[in-house]
């Protein structure tokens, strides 16, 4: 069984600044394949019913509607699996913390914390249910987020997502250490 690529980050200095390049984990290929397969298994028959006027009886249309609902759920799962998986860069210097889209001064920033994904609700079963639970657990293992609190009460700033829990904690510790070097005394 192939394991998803683990999340990682690199730290380098450029002049007086610290640059952190973050590479989120890739989505689990089995999870992506399951979402695409599920969408195809339900989407294609629904499309066949909708395109054939002879099959527009209430029962066939109701079945096609339910199949389209399954297709939407598979699309939602696929979108969620891919969300937040782009590489990110952080820049820390004497002026503050900069993401690609915004720079915040140190005086506006609070502590950083890791948000872990919700724990699985049920233990793995056997057969197809066990396989599905194992695939979902592998995907969920790389959904930790690193958030930066703000002192003004605004919603936390998402620094990184798509991380494994250990990588997220190491990244938080590295950011804390780098921030300590750059925060004006």
Protein Blocks (a to p, Z undefined) as FASTA:
>chain_A
ZZddddddddddehjbccdddddddddfklmmmmmmmmmmmmmmmmmmmmmmklmcfklm
mmmmmmmmmmmmmmmmmmmmmgopaccdddddfkbccdfkbccdfklpccdddddddddf
bdcdehjllmmmmmmmmmmmmmcccddddfklpacddfbghiafklmmmmmmmmmmmmmm
mmcZZ
